[in-house]
Amino acid sequence: MRVVIVWKDYTDYSREVIDWMREFNRRTGKELESLDPESRDGEGFARVYDIVQYPTIIAIADDGKEQKRWVGTPLPLMNEVSFYTLGK
């Protein structure tokens, strides 16, 4: 399972995302993959999974199928997201 957060830095929500990711790491010991939708990798990823609103957190199965998506703020509860990181 892959969990990715797609977001842009220097936006009105960026401080919330940074704090959320830091706290997620502190509580779970895991880091989410982070992509900027304006980077080469982020742009392709956003196109493939039709991500047009930021921040978006998306859980993807090993076969590439989307399992769950959280869009915008407020960000989801950490235990909701951490469920998809089990086994990593």
trRosetta pair geometry for C-beta under 8 A, 3 or more apart (Angstrom, degrees):
i j d omega theta_ij theta_ji phi_ij phi_ji
1 59 6.2 -8 -175 -172 108 96
1 60 7.1 150 -161 78 58 46
1 61 6.2 -37 -105 -115 71 42
1 62 6.7 -63 -59 -44 39 75
1 67 7.1 -26 -136 4 107 154
1 84 5.4 -149 162 176 140 76
1 85 6.8 -147 97 -103 120 29
1 86 7.7 37 41 56 144 58
1 87 6.6 87 18 70 111 113
1 88 6.6 -93 64 -61 88 102
2 33 6.6 -10 -174 12 94 139
2 59 7.4 155 82 -157 48 48
2 60 4.5 -20 64 63 98 99
2 62 7.7 120 -15 -89 92 47
3 32 5.2 -74 108 -131 101 97
3 33 6.8 153 87 24 51 87
3 57 6.8 8 -178 -178 94 95
3 58 7.3 176 -149 87 53 41
3 59 5.0 -16 -100 -102 83 73
3 60 7.5 177 -80 19 35 71
3 81 6.3 109 -163 -174 149 94
3 84 5.2 119 -76 106 120 116
3 85 5.5 -62 4 -72 139 90
4 32 6.7 148 -119 171 21 96
4 33 4.5 -38 -106 81 76 106
4 34 7.4 163 -161 -86 67 20
4 35 5.9 9 -177 2 115 114
4 45 7.0 -108 149 175 162 145
4 57 7.2 173 88 -150 43 52
4 58 5.4 -14 60 59 90 88
4 60 7.0 11 5 1 107 116
5 17 6.9 159 158 -159 138 113
5 21 6.8 -131 40 -85 160 115
5 32 5.1 63 -8 124 106 136
5 33 7.2 165 21 84 65 52
5 34 5.3 -18 67 -110 95 69
5 35 7.4 169 85 26 46 69
5 55 6.0 0 -175 -175 97 116
5 56 7.2 168 -152 86 52 43
5 57 4.8 -20 -100 -99 80 80
5 58 8.0 161 -88 17 34 65
6 35 5.0 -24 -106 73 75 98
6 36 7.8 133 -157 -115 66 10
6 37 5.4 67 178 -61 109 96
6 42 6.3 138 -137 -153 98 100
6 45 6.8 -166 -92 106 127 120
6 46 5.9 135 -161 -84 154 97
6 51 5.3 61 68 147 158 158
6 54 6.1 -103 116 -113 82 95
6 55 6.6 159 81 -156 52 63
6 56 4.8 -4 53 58 102 93
6 57 7.9 -175 18 -79 67 32
6 58 7.2 15 -3 4 108 110
7 11 7.6 -132 176 35 89 133
7 13 7.3 -112 -153 100 120 110
7 14 6.9 146 152 -108 119 70
7 17 4.9 158 167 -137 172 167
7 34 7.1 -47 37 -158 97 93
7 35 7.9 118 24 73 54 52
7 36 7.3 -49 82 -105 46 54
7 37 7.8 118 3 -13 3 96
7 54 5.0 136 -121 -175 53 109
7 55 3.8 -11 -89 -106 110 97
7 56 7.5 179 -64 25 71 54
8 11 5.0 80 90 -28 99 130
8 14 7.0 -79 101 -79 57 107
8 36 6.2 80 -109 -146 56 83
8 37 6.5 -57 -63 32 92 96
8 38 6.7 59 -111 -5 105 112
8 54 5.6 73 0 124 90 162
9 14 5.1 84 -144 -134 45 140
9 36 6.9 -42 -2 -105 91 117
10 14 6.0 35 -15 -17 15 162
11 14 4.8 122 47 -34 71 99
11 54 7.4 89 47 105 172 121
13 16 5.1 -56 -168 42 68 118
13 17 6.0 68 136 -25 87 102
13 54 7.5 177 63 123 135 83
13 55 6.2 -138 121 -14 136 102
13 73 5.4 -160 -128 -36 129 137
14 17 5.6 -55 -147 37 36 111
14 18 6.2 36 157 -20 69 105
15 18 5.8 -53 -145 37 31 111
15 19 6.2 28 158 -15 65 108
16 19 6.0 -59 -147 41 27 108
16 20 6.1 28 155 -22 64 111
16 73 6.1 40 110 -116 158 137
16 74 8.0 -118 -178 -136 142 63
16 75 6.6 175 148 -17 108 118
17 20 5.6 -56 -143 37 29 112
17 21 6.2 26 159 -17 65 106
17 55 5.2 145 -94 -63 127 154
17 75 7.1 141 -99 -71 60 137
18 21 6.1 -56 -147 37 27 107
18 22 6.3 27 155 -18 62 109
19 22 5.7 -56 -147 37 30 113
19 23 6.2 25 157 -15 66 109
20 23 5.9 -59 -147 41 27 107
20 24 6.1 33 152 -25 64 107
20 75 4.8 13 -122 69 162 168
20 78 7.8 -171 -168 -80 85 97
21 24 5.5 -50 -144 33 31 116
21 25 6.5 32 156 -18 63 104
21 31 7.5 45 -179 -147 99 73
21 32 6.2 -109 -130 39 98 109
21 34 6.9 13 -120 -77 155 128
22 25 5.9 -57 -154 36 29 110
22 26 6.4 28 150 -19 64 108
23 26 5.4 -52 -145 36 35 114
23 27 6.2 27 159 -14 68 109
23 78 7.0 -108 116 -77 100 144
24 27 6.2 -62 -145 41 26 104
24 28 5.9 -17 172 18 65 117
24 30 7.3 -61 145 76 92 80
24 31 8.0 111 102 -119 104 38
24 32 6.5 5 111 -15 149 110
24 78 5.3 -171 -106 -131 80 113
24 81 6.9 -34 -132 86 131 136
24 82 7.4 -172 -156 -68 93 96
25 28 6.8 -73 -126 55 19 83
25 29 7.0 46 -174 -123 56 12
25 30 6.6 -130 -117 75 58 35
25 31 5.3 19 -102 -87 112 71
27 78 5.9 58 70 145 151 155
27 82 7.7 -91 108 -72 111 144
28 78 7.1 -156 -35 169 117 115
28 82 5.0 -161 -100 -117 140 122
28 85 6.7 65 166 81 147 146
30 82 7.2 137 43 -127 133 86
30 85 5.0 129 130 165 167 149
30 88 6.5 82 -130 80 133 129
32 57 7.2 -41 -166 -135 156 106
32 81 7.5 -34 -81 165 133 133
32 85 7.7 -97 -88 -82 78 131
35 39 6.7 -127 -170 49 77 120
35 41 6.1 -117 -136 109 115 99
35 42 3.9 161 164 -101 101 93
35 45 5.6 -10 153 55 171 151
35 46 7.7 -164 117 -44 129 91
36 39 4.4 88 72 -13 98 106
36 42 4.7 -129 80 -22 44 166
37 42 4.6 -132 -99 148 23 114
37 43 6.1 91 177 -84 57 52
37 45 7.8 -116 -113 70 67 94
37 46 4.5 50 -133 -47 103 152
37 51 6.8 -136 -103 103 126 115
37 54 6.4 -123 -5 -73 135 132
38 42 6.5 2 34 84 30 130
38 43 6.6 39 -137 -64 18 99
39 42 4.2 82 52 15 88 110
39 43 6.5 -154 80 -14 40 86
40 43 6.1 -55 -146 31 22 110
40 44 6.8 15 158 -10 58 108
41 44 6.1 -63 -154 40 30 107
41 45 6.1 28 154 -19 67 112
42 45 5.6 -56 -142 39 31 112
42 46 6.0 31 160 -19 67 108
43 46 5.9 -55 -145 37 27 110
43 47 6.4 27 154 -20 62 107
44 47 5.7 -56 -149 35 31 112
44 48 6.3 30 155 -20 66 106
45 48 5.9 -56 -148 34 30 110
45 49 6.4 -7 165 13 66 111
45 51 7.4 -1 121 23 79 131
46 49 6.6 -73 -139 55 25 87
46 50 7.8 25 168 -157 56 2
46 51 4.1 -95 -141 62 77 103
46 52 7.4 117 177 -70 108 43
47 50 7.5 20 -173 -75 27 41
49 58 5.9 63 167 -172 155 172
49 60 7.7 -91 -95 -82 137 124
49 66 6.4 121 -140 -76 106 122
51 54 7.6 70 158 -75 106 74
51 56 4.8 -150 -146 52 117 159
51 58 7.0 -102 -80 -36 126 139
53 56 6.2 107 84 -59 69 108
53 71 5.2 57 85 -171 122 113
53 72 5.8 -28 145 -59 124 90
54 72 7.8 85 101 -89 20 52
55 71 7.9 179 95 -154 49 40
55 72 7.0 130 53 -109 60 16
55 73 7.0 67 34 -55 98 82
55 75 7.0 -5 76 -94 132 98
56 69 6.5 -15 -170 -166 102 97
56 70 7.0 161 -156 83 52 53
56 71 5.1 -7 -108 -109 87 69
56 72 7.7 15 -79 -28 65 45
57 69 7.2 157 84 -155 54 47
57 70 4.5 3 54 53 100 103
57 75 7.3 76 -17 -151 132 91
57 76 6.5 -107 52 16 141 118
57 81 6.1 -43 154 -112 149 124
58 66 6.2 -58 -170 -133 109 101
58 68 7.3 174 -151 90 47 52
58 69 5.0 -3 -108 -108 81 81
58 70 7.8 -154 -69 28 45 62
59 66 7.3 100 78 -164 57 60
59 67 4.3 -59 105 65 103 109
59 68 4.4 24 36 48 118 89
59 69 7.5 -138 23 -65 71 45
59 81 7.5 -176 -62 -143 114 66
59 84 3.8 -77 -126 -163 141 158
60 64 6.2 -15 179 -146 114 32
60 65 7.0 156 -158 77 70 31
60 66 5.9 -43 -103 -101 73 48
60 67 6.5 -180 -101 4 17 91
61 64 6.9 -36 74 33 76 21
61 65 4.8 0 38 58 118 84
61 66 7.8 -94 5 -29 85 3
61 67 5.4 113 -43 -51 86 110
66 69 6.3 -3 -177 -46 126 106
67 84 6.4 157 90 -124 138 123
68 84 6.3 -133 39 -69 125 143
70 75 7.1 75 135 -157 136 56
70 76 4.3 -87 -123 -34 161 123
70 80 7.5 99 -64 114 139 132
70 81 7.4 -68 3 -79 143 101
76 80 4.7 -92 158 70 122 135
76 81 5.6 131 86 -42 122 100
77 80 4.6 97 67 -5 86 105
77 81 7.5 -172 92 -1 49 84
78 81 5.9 -61 -153 42 39 105
78 82 5.8 38 153 -24 73 110
79 82 5.4 -50 -132 38 35 113
79 83 6.8 56 161 -36 61 91
80 83 6.3 -48 -171 10 27 115
81 84 6.2 -62 -170 34 45 105
81 85 7.0 33 141 -15 73 108
82 85 5.3 -60 -151 38 47 111
82 86 7.2 73 150 -47 68 80
83 86 6.2 -30 -168 -11 37 113
85 88 5.1 -58 -176 14 71 131
